[in-house]
Structure formats: C-alpha cells, structure tokens
C-alpha cells in the first residue's frame, strides 16, 4: 500500500513538472511571435516617421530656398550644411538628395560643385533604408542679364533604421 501511494505521488510530481515545462514552452513560443510582430511594428513606425520628417525637412530653413515663395531646396545651402551640428535636431539616420536624371553617383564637394549630382549627410551608422520623394533642387547662377535660379528635379531621401 505504501509503495502504491509513493508511485501516485511520483506520477503527480512528474505530471506537474511536465505541465510546467509545457506552459514555459508555450510562453516562449508566444513571446517569440509577439517580439517578431513588435519588430515589424517598429519598422513601420520608423518608415512613417521618415515620411513625415521628409515633408518637414525640405521646407525647413536649413534646406529651403531663400525667397520662400516656392517649395524648393537650395543646393548652395546644402553645400555648406554641417551634419554633425544638426545630428540631435534631425531624428534620422541620413539624408540623401540626388539630382535626376541619375547616371553615376558623384558626391558634391566644394571642389566639384555644381558638376555633381548627390548630397549625402549621415547622422548614424548601421543598417538603414530610406523613404524618398521628389523635390525641386535649385541653385543661383548668373549671366550678363543678372542672377537667376536654375532648378532640377531631385529625389529627397530620408533614411531610417531597419530593426
């Protein structure tokens, strides 16, 4: 009789251990699905933030044309834009402005301006992608008749982290 009750106690103990392990495994499975969906939600939120930020940035005083009468980006301002100074102000990983039609990427510097087609400002390192929109990229030129604005079509790409 004593051995039979000990066997019942052992069976109950093994069943409780098995149930505990089962529920821990189910919890781990649930947590992994929850974290994967959380990761996707973070990427969607970062993408939406980049879209909203791109609409704000190309109209900001750091990028916009001097006369404020038209929506355009001043490439002369971009040439002297210092990304390290504004890294805390712009919550983005990088900004890339590329003149169209795009043949071969030629990064703009003081030495090759205006014979270039890409302005790139990197704020953070890491895996990233971007959301782009079309903007007007203008610069001041002058002829015998006086100064005028020369404009081109460009893509304005705001980068964000991929999680």
ABEGO torsion letter per residue (X at the ends): XAAAAAAAAAAAAAAAAAAAAAAAAAAAAAAAAAAAAAAAAAAAAAAAAAAAAAAAAAABAAABBAAGABBBBBAAAAAABBAAAAAAABBBABBBBBBOBBBBBBBBBAAAOABBABBBBBABBEBBBBBBBBBBBBBBBBBAAEBBBBBBBBBBBBBBBBX
